[in-house]
Amino acid sequence: MDSITAIIFNTAFYVLMAAMALAFVRFIKGPTSADRVVAFDIMTIAGISVIVFISVIAQRVIYLDVAMVYALLSFLGVIAVARYLEGGL
């Protein structure tokens, strides 16, 4: 990577880590279950992004498959919890 790309990459990674930390704080302090579900969803999206960053650094495409499976499982989990909170399950 050239220097501009590395700077952008590092900045995006640090912003992602800050977002994950703030979402974790909301997950712990969230006054309602809905706040906790949204914070958990944000943390999973950030985790997926970290997997994609690792895929770019390692130059391995297989990690993108892992990120996609993780995203699908996260989506299904959030939908299930949302239905449970509404009283649908």
PDB file of N, CA, C and O in Angstrom:
ATOM      1  N   MET A   1       0.843  -1.195   0.000  1.00  0.00           N
ATOM      2  CA  MET A   1       0.000   0.000   0.000  1.00  0.00           C
ATOM      3  C   MET A   1       0.876   1.241   0.000  1.00  0.00           C
ATOM      4  O   MET A   1       1.924   1.288   0.644  1.00  0.00           O
ATOM      5  N   ASP A   2       0.424   2.232  -0.730  1.00  0.00           N
ATOM      6  CA  ASP A   2       1.166   3.488  -0.690  1.00  0.00           C
ATOM      7  C   ASP A   2       0.758   4.284   0.544  1.00  0.00           C
ATOM      8  O   ASP A   2      -0.144   3.869   1.273  1.00  0.00           O
ATOM      9  N   SER A   3       1.394   5.397   0.784  1.00  0.00           N
ATOM     10  CA  SER A   3       1.205   6.115   2.042  1.00  0.00           C
ATOM     11  C   SER A   3      -0.203   6.693   2.190  1.00  0.00           C
ATOM     12  O   SER A   3      -0.753   6.673   3.292  1.00  0.00           O
ATOM     13  N   ILE A   4      -0.802   7.206   1.114  1.00  0.00           N
ATOM     14  CA  ILE A   4      -2.155   7.783   1.210  1.00  0.00           C
ATOM     15  C   ILE A   4      -3.158   6.690   1.538  1.00  0.00           C
ATOM     16  O   ILE A   4      -4.031   6.873   2.385  1.00  0.00           O
ATOM     17  N   THR A   5      -3.031   5.562   0.869  1.00  0.00           N
ATOM     18  CA  THR A   5      -3.938   4.445   1.130  1.00  0.00           C
ATOM     19  C   THR A   5      -3.775   3.942   2.561  1.00  0.00           C
ATOM     20  O   THR A   5      -4.768   3.631   3.220  1.00  0.00           O
ATOM     21  N   ALA A   6      -2.566   3.860   3.042  1.00  0.00           N
ATOM     22  CA  ALA A   6      -2.316   3.407   4.408  1.00  0.00           C
ATOM     23  C   ALA A   6      -2.904   4.378   5.422  1.00  0.00           C
ATOM     24  O   ALA A   6      -3.445   3.948   6.441  1.00  0.00           O
ATOM     25  N   ILE A   7      -2.810   5.661   5.166  1.00  0.00           N
ATOM     26  CA  ILE A   7      -3.380   6.656   6.087  1.00  0.00           C
ATOM     27  C   ILE A   7      -4.900   6.533   6.131  1.00  0.00           C
ATOM     28  O   ILE A   7      -5.505   6.548   7.203  1.00  0.00           O
ATOM     29  N   ILE A   8      -5.504   6.411   4.961  1.00  0.00           N
ATOM     30  CA  ILE A   8      -6.962   6.261   4.907  1.00  0.00           C
ATOM     31  C   ILE A   8      -7.395   4.958   5.575  1.00  0.00           C
ATOM     32  O   ILE A   8      -8.378   4.930   6.315  1.00  0.00           O
ATOM     33  N   PHE A   9      -6.662   3.889   5.312  1.00  0.00           N
ATOM     34  CA  PHE A   9      -6.962   2.593   5.893  1.00  0.00           C
ATOM     35  C   PHE A   9      -6.864   2.633   7.416  1.00  0.00           C
ATOM     36  O   PHE A   9      -7.753   2.140   8.111  1.00  0.00           O
ATOM     37  N   ASN A  10      -5.790   3.216   7.933  1.00  0.00           N
ATOM     38  CA  ASN A  10      -5.610   3.303   9.383  1.00  0.00           C
ATOM     39  C   ASN A  10      -6.662   4.198  10.027  1.00  0.00           C
ATOM     40  O   ASN A  10      -7.179   3.874  11.096  1.00  0.00           O
ATOM     41  N   THR A  11      -6.982   5.316   9.390  1.00  0.00           N
ATOM     42  CA  THR A  11      -8.006   6.211   9.929  1.00  0.00           C
ATOM     43  C   THR A  11      -9.356   5.510   9.993  1.00  0.00           C
ATOM     44  O   THR A  11     -10.063   5.609  10.996  1.00  0.00           O
ATOM     45  N   ALA A  12      -9.714   4.807   8.931  1.00  0.00           N
ATOM     46  CA  ALA A  12     -10.990   4.076   8.916  1.00  0.00           C
ATOM     47  C   ALA A  12     -11.015   3.001   9.995  1.00  0.00           C
ATOM     48  O   ALA A  12     -12.042   2.780  10.636  1.00  0.00           O
ATOM     49  N   PHE A  13      -9.881   2.334  10.195  1.00  0.00           N
ATOM     50  CA  PHE A  13      -9.828   1.292  11.217  1.00  0.00           C
ATOM     51  C   PHE A  13     -10.009   1.879  12.616  1.00  0.00           C
ATOM     52  O   PHE A  13     -10.726   1.311  13.441  1.00  0.00           O
ATOM     53  N   TYR A  14      -9.362   3.012  12.885  1.00  0.00           N
ATOM     54  CA  TYR A  14      -9.498   3.628  14.208  1.00  0.00           C
ATOM     55  C   TYR A  14     -10.900   4.183  14.440  1.00  0.00           C
ATOM     56  O   TYR A  14     -11.415   4.116  15.556  1.00  0.00           O
ATOM     57  N   VAL A  15     -11.512   4.723  13.411  1.00  0.00           N
ATOM     58  CA  VAL A  15     -12.905   5.185  13.531  1.00  0.00           C
ATOM     59  C   VAL A  15     -13.827   3.999  13.799  1.00  0.00           C
ATOM     60  O   VAL A  15     -14.765   4.104  14.589  1.00  0.00           O
ATOM     61  N   LEU A  16     -13.563   2.884  13.147  1.00  0.00           N
ATOM     62  CA  LEU A  16     -14.351   1.672  13.366  1.00  0.00           C
ATOM     63  C   LEU A  16     -14.196   1.169  14.799  1.00  0.00           C
ATOM     64  O   LEU A  16     -15.175   0.755  15.420  1.00  0.00           O
ATOM     65  N   MET A  17     -12.986   1.202  15.319  1.00  0.00           N
ATOM     66  CA  MET A  17     -12.773   0.762  16.705  1.00  0.00           C
ATOM     67  C   MET A  17     -13.472   1.698  17.696  1.00  0.00           C
ATOM     68  O   MET A  17     -14.011   1.243  18.705  1.00  0.00           O
ATOM     69  N   ALA A  18     -13.462   3.003  17.410  1.00  0.00           N
ATOM     70  CA  ALA A  18     -14.166   3.951  18.270  1.00  0.00           C
ATOM     71  C   ALA A  18     -15.665   3.700  18.225  1.00  0.00           C
ATOM     72  O   ALA A  18     -16.337   3.774  19.254  1.00  0.00           O
ATOM     73  N   ALA A  19     -16.192   3.405  17.050  1.00  0.00           N
ATOM     74  CA  ALA A  19     -17.623   3.099  16.928  1.00  0.00           C
ATOM     75  C   ALA A  19     -17.978   1.838  17.697  1.00  0.00           C
ATOM     76  O   ALA A  19     -19.036   1.759  18.321  1.00  0.00           O
ATOM     77  N   MET A  20     -17.096   0.859  17.650  1.00  0.00           N
ATOM     78  CA  MET A  20     -17.358  -0.373  18.383  1.00  0.00           C
ATOM     79  C   MET A  20     -17.327  -0.125  19.894  1.00  0.00           C
ATOM     80  O   MET A  20     -18.136  -0.685  20.634  1.00  0.00           O
ATOM     81  N   ALA A  21     -16.405   0.704  20.342  1.00  0.00           N
ATOM     82  CA  ALA A  21     -16.329   1.021  21.771  1.00  0.00           C
ATOM     83  C   ALA A  21     -17.569   1.786  22.230  1.00  0.00           C
ATOM     84  O   ALA A  21     -18.121   1.499  23.293  1.00  0.00           O
ATOM     85  N   LEU A  22     -18.002   2.751  21.437  1.00  0.00           N
ATOM     86  CA  LEU A  22     -19.206   3.506  21.802  1.00  0.00           C
ATOM     87  C   LEU A  22     -20.448   2.616  21.787  1.00  0.00           C
ATOM     88  O   LEU A  22     -21.328   2.764  22.635  1.00  0.00           O
ATOM     89  N   ALA A  23     -20.521   1.701  20.833  1.00  0.00           N
ATOM     90  CA  ALA A  23     -21.652   0.774  20.798  1.00  0.00           C
ATOM     91  C   ALA A  23     -21.630  -0.154  22.008  1.00  0.00           C
ATOM     92  O   ALA A  23     -22.681  -0.507  22.543  1.00  0.00           O
ATOM     93  N   PHE A  24     -20.428  -0.548  22.439  1.00  0.00           N
ATOM     94  CA  PHE A  24     -20.329  -1.396  23.626  1.00  0.00           C
ATOM     95  C   PHE A  24     -20.811  -0.658  24.873  1.00  0.00           C
ATOM     96  O   PHE A  24     -21.471  -1.241  25.734  1.00  0.00           O
ATOM     97  N   VAL A  25     -20.478   0.619  24.961  1.00  0.00           N
ATOM     98  CA  VAL A  25     -20.971   1.427  26.094  1.00  0.00           C
ATOM     99  C   VAL A  25     -22.492   1.478  26.077  1.00  0.00           C
ATOM    100  O   VAL A  25     -23.131   1.345  27.120  1.00  0.00           O
ATOM    101  N   ARG A  26     -23.079   1.671  24.886  1.00  0.00           N
ATOM    102  CA  ARG A  26     -24.541   1.702  24.786  1.00  0.00           C
ATOM    103  C   ARG A  26     -25.132   0.339  25.106  1.00  0.00           C
ATOM    104  O   ARG A  26     -26.218   0.250  25.678  1.00  0.00           O
ATOM    105  N   PHE A  27     -24.423  -0.725  24.741  1.00  0.00           N
ATOM    106  CA  PHE A  27     -24.883  -2.071  25.043  1.00  0.00           C
ATOM    107  C   PHE A  27     -24.944  -2.299  26.551  1.00  0.00           C
ATOM    108  O   PHE A  27     -25.876  -2.930  27.050  1.00  0.00           O
ATOM    109  N   ILE A  28     -23.965  -1.792  27.266  1.00  0.00           N
ATOM    110  CA  ILE A  28     -23.926  -1.960  28.724  1.00  0.00           C
ATOM    111  C   ILE A  28     -24.932  -1.049  29.409  1.00  0.00           C
ATOM    112  O   ILE A  28     -25.652  -1.483  30.309  1.00  0.00           O
ATOM    113  N   LYS A  29     -24.990   0.225  28.987  1.00  0.00           N
ATOM    114  CA  LYS A  29     -25.813   1.211  29.680  1.00  0.00           C
ATOM    115  C   LYS A  29     -27.235   1.324  29.150  1.00  0.00           C
ATOM    116  O   LYS A  29     -28.074   1.970  29.778  1.00  0.00           O
ATOM    117  N   GLY A  30     -27.523   0.706  27.998  1.00  0.00           N
ATOM    118  CA  GLY A  30     -28.814   0.910  27.341  1.00  0.00           C
ATOM    119  C   GLY A  30     -29.994   0.725  28.277  1.00  0.00           C
ATOM    120  O   GLY A  30     -30.116  -0.317  28.920  1.00  0.00           O
ATOM    121  N   PRO A  31     -30.864   1.721  28.362  1.00  0.00           N
ATOM    122  CA  PRO A  31     -31.976   1.592  29.299  1.00  0.00           C
ATOM    123  C   PRO A  31     -33.029   0.580  28.861  1.00  0.00           C
ATOM    124  O   PRO A  31     -33.728   0.024  29.708  1.00  0.00           O
ATOM    125  N   THR A  32     -33.158   0.329  27.570  1.00  0.00           N
ATOM    126  CA  THR A  32     -34.169  -0.627  27.111  1.00  0.00           C
ATOM    127  C   THR A  32     -33.508  -1.765  26.348  1.00  0.00           C
ATOM    128  O   THR A  32     -32.347  -1.683  25.947  1.00  0.00           O
ATOM    129  N   SER A  33     -34.269  -2.811  26.164  1.00  0.00           N
ATOM    130  CA  SER A  33     -33.755  -3.952  25.400  1.00  0.00           C
ATOM    131  C   SER A  33     -33.539  -3.589  23.942  1.00  0.00           C
ATOM    132  O   SER A  33     -32.616  -4.097  23.305  1.00  0.00           O
ATOM    133  N   ALA A  34     -34.378  -2.718  23.411  1.00  0.00           N
ATOM    134  CA  ALA A  34     -34.215  -2.302  22.016  1.00  0.00           C
ATOM    135  C   ALA A  34     -32.886  -1.578  21.817  1.00  0.00           C
ATOM    136  O   ALA A  34     -32.225  -1.767  20.796  1.00  0.00           O
ATOM    137  N   ASP A  35     -32.488  -0.751  22.786  1.00  0.00           N
ATOM    138  CA  ASP A  35     -31.180  -0.081  22.703  1.00  0.00           C
ATOM    139  C   ASP A  35     -30.049  -1.095  22.685  1.00  0.00           C
ATOM    140  O   ASP A  35     -29.076  -0.941  21.948  1.00  0.00           O
ATOM    141  N   ARG A  36     -30.182  -2.113  23.485  1.00  0.00           N
ATOM    142  CA  ARG A  36     -29.141  -3.139  23.539  1.00  0.00           C
ATOM    143  C   ARG A  36     -29.080  -3.940  22.245  1.00  0.00           C
ATOM    144  O   ARG A  36     -27.994  -4.299  21.790  1.00  0.00           O
ATOM    145  N   VAL A  37     -30.231  -4.223  21.652  1.00  0.00           N
ATOM    146  CA  VAL A  37     -30.250  -4.961  20.391  1.00  0.00           C
ATOM    147  C   VAL A  37     -29.595  -4.143  19.283  1.00  0.00           C
ATOM    148  O   VAL A  37     -28.809  -4.676  18.500  1.00  0.00           O
ATOM    149  N   VAL A  38     -29.911  -2.862  19.214  1.00  0.00           N
ATOM    150  CA  VAL A  38     -29.314  -1.999  18.194  1.00  0.00           C
ATOM    151  C   VAL A  38     -27.806  -1.882  18.418  1.00  0.00           C
ATOM    152  O   VAL A  38     -27.034  -1.923  17.460  1.00  0.00           O
ATOM    153  N   ALA A  39     -27.388  -1.739  19.663  1.00  0.00           N
ATOM    154  CA  ALA A  39     -25.956  -1.650  19.953  1.00  0.00           C
ATOM    155  C   ALA A  39     -25.248  -2.951  19.584  1.00  0.00           C
ATOM    156  O   ALA A  39     -24.137  -2.930  19.054  1.00  0.00           O
ATOM    157  N   PHE A  40     -25.887  -4.070  19.862  1.00  0.00           N
ATOM    158  CA  PHE A  40     -25.288  -5.353  19.498  1.00  0.00           C
ATOM    159  C   PHE A  40     -25.186  -5.489  17.983  1.00  0.00           C
ATOM    160  O   PHE A  40     -24.199  -6.018  17.472  1.00  0.00           O
ATOM    161  N   ASP A  41     -26.192  -5.017  17.268  1.00  0.00           N
ATOM    162  CA  ASP A  41     -26.148  -5.052  15.811  1.00  0.00           C
ATOM    163  C   ASP A  41     -25.015  -4.176  15.280  1.00  0.00           C
ATOM    164  O   ASP A  41     -24.325  -4.561  14.336  1.00  0.00           O
ATOM    165  N   ILE A  42     -24.825  -3.019  15.870  1.00  0.00           N
ATOM    166  CA  ILE A  42     -23.718  -2.152  15.466  1.00  0.00           C
ATOM    167  C   ILE A  42     -22.381  -2.833  15.721  1.00  0.00           C
ATOM    168  O   ILE A  42     -21.469  -2.740  14.899  1.00  0.00           O
ATOM    169  N   MET A  43     -22.258  -3.515  16.854  1.00  0.00           N
ATOM    170  CA  MET A  43     -21.002  -4.211  17.142  1.00  0.00           C
ATOM    171  C   MET A  43     -20.757  -5.353  16.159  1.00  0.00           C
ATOM    172  O   MET A  43     -19.613  -5.595  15.774  1.00  0.00           O
ATOM    173  N   THR A  44     -21.806  -6.055  15.747  1.00  0.00           N
ATOM    174  CA  THR A  44     -21.603  -7.128  14.772  1.00  0.00           C
ATOM    175  C   THR A  44     -21.223  -6.559  13.410  1.00  0.00           C
ATOM    176  O   THR A  44     -20.386  -7.135  12.715  1.00  0.00           O
ATOM    177  N   ILE A  45     -21.826  -5.435  13.019  1.00  0.00           N
ATOM    178  CA  ILE A  45     -21.445  -4.802  11.761  1.00  0.00           C
ATOM    179  C   ILE A  45     -19.988  -4.343  11.820  1.00  0.00           C
ATOM    180  O   ILE A  45     -19.249  -4.483  10.846  1.00  0.00           O
ATOM    181  N   ALA A  46     -19.583  -3.798  12.956  1.00  0.00           N
ATOM    182  CA  ALA A  46     -18.181  -3.398  13.113  1.00  0.00           C
ATOM    183  C   ALA A  46     -17.268  -4.621  13.071  1.00  0.00           C
ATOM    184  O   ALA A  46     -16.175  -4.566  12.507  1.00  0.00           O
ATOM    185  N   GLY A  47     -17.714  -5.715  13.664  1.00  0.00           N
ATOM    186  CA  GLY A  47     -16.926  -6.951  13.610  1.00  0.00           C
ATOM    187  C   GLY A  47     -16.783  -7.477  12.198  1.00  0.00           C
ATOM    188  O   GLY A  47     -15.721  -7.967  11.814  1.00  0.00           O
ATOM    189  N   ILE A  48     -17.848  -7.376  11.427  1.00  0.00           N
ATOM    190  CA  ILE A  48     -17.792  -7.776  10.022  1.00  0.00           C
ATOM    191  C   ILE A  48     -16.802  -6.890   9.274  1.00  0.00           C
ATOM    192  O   ILE A  48     -16.036  -7.369   8.438  1.00  0.00           O
ATOM    193  N   SER A  49     -16.823  -5.613   9.576  1.00  0.00           N
ATOM    194  CA  SER A  49     -15.889  -4.691   8.930  1.00  0.00           C
ATOM    195  C   SER A  49     -14.444  -5.014   9.297  1.00  0.00           C
ATOM    196  O   SER A  49     -13.551  -4.906   8.457  1.00  0.00           O
ATOM    197  N   VAL A  50     -14.213  -5.406  10.534  1.00  0.00           N
ATOM    198  CA  VAL A  50     -12.862  -5.800  10.954  1.00  0.00           C
ATOM    199  C   VAL A  50     -12.414  -7.039  10.167  1.00  0.00           C
ATOM    200  O   VAL A  50     -11.258  -7.131   9.756  1.00  0.00           O
ATOM    201  N   ILE A  51     -13.323  -7.980   9.963  1.00  0.00           N
ATOM    202  CA  ILE A  51     -12.980  -9.171   9.183  1.00  0.00           C
ATOM    203  C   ILE A  51     -12.620  -8.782   7.747  1.00  0.00           C
ATOM    204  O   ILE A  51     -11.696  -9.345   7.160  1.00  0.00           O
ATOM    205  N   VAL A  52     -13.351  -7.822   7.189  1.00  0.00           N
ATOM    206  CA  VAL A  52     -13.034  -7.351   5.837  1.00  0.00           C
ATOM    207  C   VAL A  52     -11.669  -6.655   5.813  1.00  0.00           C
ATOM    208  O   VAL A  52     -10.896  -6.840   4.874  1.00  0.00           O
ATOM    209  N   PHE A  53     -11.371  -5.852   6.849  1.00  0.00           N
ATOM    210  CA  PHE A  53     -10.051  -5.223   6.932  1.00  0.00           C
ATOM    211  C   PHE A  53      -8.958  -6.287   6.982  1.00  0.00           C
ATOM    212  O   PHE A  53      -7.937  -6.161   6.307  1.00  0.00           O
ATOM    213  N   ILE A  54      -9.167  -7.316   7.766  1.00  0.00           N
ATOM    214  CA  ILE A  54      -8.182  -8.395   7.857  1.00  0.00           C
ATOM    215  C   ILE A  54      -8.025  -9.084   6.506  1.00  0.00           C
ATOM    216  O   ILE A  54      -6.919  -9.457   6.116  1.00  0.00           O
ATOM    217  N   SER A  55      -9.136  -9.248   5.797  1.00  0.00           N
ATOM    218  CA  SER A  55      -9.085  -9.853   4.471  1.00  0.00           C
ATOM    219  C   SER A  55      -8.240  -9.029   3.510  1.00  0.00           C
ATOM    220  O   SER A  55      -7.483  -9.582   2.712  1.00  0.00           O
ATOM    221  N   VAL A  56      -8.369  -7.707   3.584  1.00  0.00           N
ATOM    222  CA  VAL A  56      -7.577  -6.843   2.708  1.00  0.00           C
ATOM    223  C   VAL A  56      -6.102  -6.896   3.093  1.00  0.00           C
ATOM    224  O   VAL A  56      -5.233  -6.967   2.223  1.00  0.00           O
ATOM    225  N   ILE A  57      -5.822  -6.861   4.381  1.00  0.00           N
ATOM    226  CA  ILE A  57      -4.427  -6.886   4.833  1.00  0.00           C
ATOM    227  C   ILE A  57      -3.761  -8.213   4.462  1.00  0.00           C
ATOM    228  O   ILE A  57      -2.635  -8.233   3.964  1.00  0.00           O
ATOM    229  N   ALA A  58      -4.470  -9.324   4.711  1.00  0.00           N
ATOM    230  CA  ALA A  58      -3.896 -10.640   4.444  1.00  0.00           C
ATOM    231  C   ALA A  58      -3.997 -11.032   2.975  1.00  0.00           C
ATOM    232  O   ALA A  58      -3.381 -12.010   2.552  1.00  0.00           O
ATOM    233  N   GLN A  59      -4.764 -10.282   2.198  1.00  0.00           N
ATOM    234  CA  GLN A  59      -5.008 -10.569   0.789  1.00  0.00           C
ATOM    235  C   GLN A  59      -5.546 -11.982   0.597  1.00  0.00           C
ATOM    236  O   GLN A  59      -5.094 -12.730  -0.270  1.00  0.00           O
ATOM    237  N   ARG A  60      -6.537 -12.328   1.442  1.00  0.00           N
ATOM    238  CA  ARG A  60      -7.199 -13.630   1.373  1.00  0.00           C
ATOM    239  C   ARG A  60      -8.684 -13.418   1.143  1.00  0.00           C
ATOM    240  O   ARG A  60      -9.335 -12.721   1.921  1.00  0.00           O
ATOM    241  N   VAL A  61      -9.218 -13.994   0.111  1.00  0.00           N
ATOM    242  CA  VAL A  61     -10.628 -13.818  -0.244  1.00  0.00           C
ATOM    243  C   VAL A  61     -11.531 -14.660   0.648  1.00  0.00           C
ATOM    244  O   VAL A  61     -12.707 -14.337   0.814  1.00  0.00           O
ATOM    245  N   ILE A  62     -11.009 -15.714   1.214  1.00  0.00           N
ATOM    246  CA  ILE A  62     -11.828 -16.617   2.026  1.00  0.00           C
ATOM    247  C   ILE A  62     -12.415 -15.909   3.241  1.00  0.00           C
ATOM    248  O   ILE A  62     -13.487 -16.284   3.718  1.00  0.00           O
ATOM    249  N   TYR A  63     -11.728 -14.895   3.743  1.00  0.00           N
ATOM    250  CA  TYR A  63     -12.234 -14.164   4.893  1.00  0.00           C
ATOM    251  C   TYR A  63     -13.501 -13.383   4.544  1.00  0.00           C
ATOM    252  O   TYR A  63     -14.321 -13.111   5.421  1.00  0.00           O
ATOM    253  N   LEU A  64     -13.665 -13.026   3.288  1.00  0.00           N
ATOM    254  CA  LEU A  64     -14.892 -12.351   2.871  1.00  0.00           C
ATOM    255  C   LEU A  64     -16.089 -13.289   2.969  1.00  0.00           C
ATOM    256  O   LEU A  64     -17.197 -12.849   3.274  1.00  0.00           O
ATOM    257  N   ASP A  65     -15.874 -14.576   2.712  1.00  0.00           N
ATOM    258  CA  ASP A  65     -16.935 -15.556   2.892  1.00  0.00           C
ATOM    259  C   ASP A  65     -17.321 -15.669   4.361  1.00  0.00           C
ATOM    260  O   ASP A  65     -18.500 -15.772   4.702  1.00  0.00           O
ATOM    261  N   VAL A  66     -16.334 -15.647   5.203  1.00  0.00           N
ATOM    262  CA  VAL A  66     -16.600 -15.689   6.645  1.00  0.00           C
ATOM    263  C   VAL A  66     -17.402 -14.465   7.069  1.00  0.00           C
ATOM    264  O   VAL A  66     -18.344 -14.578   7.853  1.00  0.00           O
ATOM    265  N   ALA A  67     -17.034 -13.302   6.557  1.00  0.00           N
ATOM    266  CA  ALA A  67     -17.758 -12.071   6.883  1.00  0.00           C
ATOM    267  C   ALA A  67     -19.199 -12.142   6.402  1.00  0.00           C
ATOM    268  O   ALA A  67     -20.106 -11.678   7.093  1.00  0.00           O
ATOM    269  N   MET A  68     -19.418 -12.715   5.230  1.00  0.00           N
ATOM    270  CA  MET A  68     -20.779 -12.816   4.708  1.00  0.00           C
ATOM    271  C   MET A  68     -21.638 -13.758   5.549  1.00  0.00           C
ATOM    272  O   MET A  68     -22.799 -13.455   5.825  1.00  0.00           O
ATOM    273  N   VAL A  69     -21.087 -14.875   5.951  1.00  0.00           N
ATOM    274  CA  VAL A  69     -21.836 -15.805   6.800  1.00  0.00           C
ATOM    275  C   VAL A  69     -22.141 -15.155   8.145  1.00  0.00           C
ATOM    276  O   VAL A  69     -23.245 -15.299   8.670  1.00  0.00           O
ATOM    277  N   TYR A  70     -21.181 -14.453   8.694  1.00  0.00           N
ATOM    278  CA  TYR A  70     -21.383 -13.741   9.960  1.00  0.00           C
ATOM    279  C   TYR A  70     -22.467 -12.683   9.819  1.00  0.00           C
ATOM    280  O   TYR A  70     -23.274 -12.499  10.731  1.00  0.00           O
ATOM    281  N   ALA A  71     -22.496 -11.990   8.693  1.00  0.00           N
ATOM    282  CA  ALA A  71     -23.522 -10.973   8.453  1.00  0.00           C
ATOM    283  C   ALA A  71     -24.906 -11.606   8.362  1.00  0.00           C
ATOM    284  O   ALA A  71     -25.868 -11.073   8.915  1.00  0.00           O
ATOM    285  N   LEU A  72     -25.013 -12.728   7.675  1.00  0.00           N
ATOM    286  CA  LEU A  72     -26.311 -13.398   7.562  1.00  0.00           C
ATOM    287  C   LEU A  72     -26.804 -13.893   8.917  1.00  0.00           C
ATOM    288  O   LEU A  72     -27.980 -13.742   9.250  1.00  0.00           O
ATOM    289  N   LEU A  73     -25.910 -14.478   9.687  1.00  0.00           N
ATOM    290  CA  LEU A  73     -26.295 -14.945  11.016  1.00  0.00           C
ATOM    291  C   LEU A  73     -26.674 -13.782  11.931  1.00  0.00           C
ATOM    292  O   LEU A  73     -27.606 -13.894  12.727  1.00  0.00           O
ATOM    293  N   SER A  74     -25.965 -12.687  11.819  1.00  0.00           N
ATOM    294  CA  SER A  74     -26.281 -11.501  12.609  1.00  0.00           C
ATOM    295  C   SER A  74     -27.648 -10.955  12.240  1.00  0.00           C
ATOM    296  O   SER A  74     -28.439 -10.602  13.115  1.00  0.00           O
ATOM    297  N   PHE A  75     -27.928 -10.886  10.948  1.00  0.00           N
ATOM    298  CA  PHE A  75     -29.222 -10.400  10.487  1.00  0.00           C
ATOM    299  C   PHE A  75     -30.358 -11.276  11.006  1.00  0.00           C
ATOM    300  O   PHE A  75     -31.363 -10.763  11.498  1.00  0.00           O
ATOM    301  N   LEU A  76     -30.204 -12.580  10.902  1.00  0.00           N
ATOM    302  CA  LEU A  76     -31.237 -13.483  11.387  1.00  0.00           C
ATOM    303  C   LEU A  76     -31.415 -13.377  12.897  1.00  0.00           C
ATOM    304  O   LEU A  76     -32.537 -13.442  13.400  1.00  0.00           O
ATOM    305  N   GLY A  77     -30.322 -13.216  13.610  1.00  0.00           N
ATOM    306  CA  GLY A  77     -30.406 -13.069  15.063  1.00  0.00           C
ATOM    307  C   GLY A  77     -31.130 -11.798  15.471  1.00  0.00           C
ATOM    308  O   GLY A  77     -31.949 -11.820  16.390  1.00  0.00           O
ATOM    309  N   VAL A  78     -30.839 -10.694  14.800  1.00  0.00           N
ATOM    310  CA  VAL A  78     -31.503  -9.431  15.125  1.00  0.00           C
ATOM    311  C   VAL A  78     -32.989  -9.513  14.800  1.00  0.00           C
ATOM    312  O   VAL A  78     -33.816  -9.003  15.556  1.00  0.00           O
ATOM    313  N   ILE A  79     -33.331 -10.140  13.695  1.00  0.00           N
ATOM    314  CA  ILE A  79     -34.744 -10.305  13.343  1.00  0.00           C
ATOM    315  C   ILE A  79     -35.459 -11.163  14.388  1.00  0.00           C
ATOM    316  O   ILE A  79     -36.583 -10.851  14.782  1.00  0.00           O
ATOM    317  N   ALA A  80     -34.824 -12.224  14.830  1.00  0.00           N
ATOM    318  CA  ALA A  80     -35.440 -13.091  15.834  1.00  0.00           C
ATOM    319  C   ALA A  80     -35.641 -12.346  17.154  1.00  0.00           C
ATOM    320  O   ALA A  80     -36.692 -12.472  17.782  1.00  0.00           O
ATOM    321  N   VAL A  81     -34.662 -11.588  17.569  1.00  0.00           N
ATOM    322  CA  VAL A  81     -34.784 -10.839  18.827  1.00  0.00           C
ATOM    323  C   VAL A  81     -35.842  -9.750  18.696  1.00  0.00           C
ATOM    324  O   VAL A  81     -36.610  -9.515  19.628  1.00  0.00           O
ATOM    325  N   ALA A  82     -35.886  -9.093  17.558  1.00  0.00           N
ATOM    326  CA  ALA A  82     -36.896  -8.054  17.352  1.00  0.00           C
ATOM    327  C   ALA A  82     -38.308  -8.651  17.390  1.00  0.00           C
ATOM    328  O   ALA A  82     -39.219  -8.065  17.974  1.00  0.00           O
ATOM    329  N   ARG A  83     -38.479  -9.801  16.772  1.00  0.00           N
ATOM    330  CA  ARG A  83     -39.799 -10.451  16.824  1.00  0.00           C
ATOM    331  C   ARG A  83     -40.145 -10.865  18.249  1.00  0.00           C
ATOM    332  O   ARG A  83     -41.300 -10.765  18.663  1.00  0.00           O
ATOM    333  N   TYR A  84     -39.154 -11.327  18.999  1.00  0.00           N
ATOM    334  CA  TYR A  84     -39.387 -11.721  20.380  1.00  0.00           C
ATOM    335  C   TYR A  84     -39.782 -10.502  21.231  1.00  0.00           C
ATOM    336  O   TYR A  84     -40.690 -10.590  22.058  1.00  0.00           O
ATOM    337  N   LEU A  85     -39.101  -9.376  21.026  1.00  0.00           N
ATOM    338  CA  LEU A  85     -39.412  -8.174  21.799  1.00  0.00           C
ATOM    339  C   LEU A  85     -40.799  -7.632  21.475  1.00  0.00           C
ATOM    340  O   LEU A  85     -41.446  -7.031  22.333  1.00  0.00           O
ATOM    341  N   GLU A  86     -41.260  -7.839  20.241  1.00  0.00           N
ATOM    342  CA  GLU A  86     -42.606  -7.411  19.886  1.00  0.00           C
ATOM    343  C   GLU A  86     -43.662  -8.374  20.406  1.00  0.00           C
ATOM    344  O   GLU A  86     -44.847  -8.041  20.431  1.00  0.00           O
ATOM    345  N   GLY A  87     -43.248  -9.548  20.815  1.00  0.00           N
ATOM    346  CA  GLY A  87     -44.185 -10.532  21.316  1.00  0.00           C
ATOM    347  C   GLY A  87     -44.679 -11.465  20.222  1.00  0.00           C
ATOM    348  O   GLY A  87     -45.680 -12.157  20.408  1.00  0.00           O
ATOM    349  N   GLY A  88     -43.999 -11.496  19.098  1.00  0.00           N
ATOM    350  CA  GLY A  88     -44.423 -12.311  17.970  1.00  0.00           C
ATOM    351  C   GLY A  88     -44.000 -13.755  18.060  1.00  0.00           C
ATOM    352  O   GLY A  88     -44.589 -14.598  17.384  1.00  0.00           O
ATOM    353  N   LEU A  89     -43.010 -14.080  18.859  1.00  0.00           N
ATOM    354  CA  LEU A  89     -42.556 -15.469  18.963  1.00  0.00           C
ATOM    355  C   LEU A  89     -43.160 -16.160  20.143  1.00  0.00           C
ATOM    356  O   LEU A  89     -42.884 -17.336  20.378  1.00  0.00           O
TER     357      LEU A  89
END
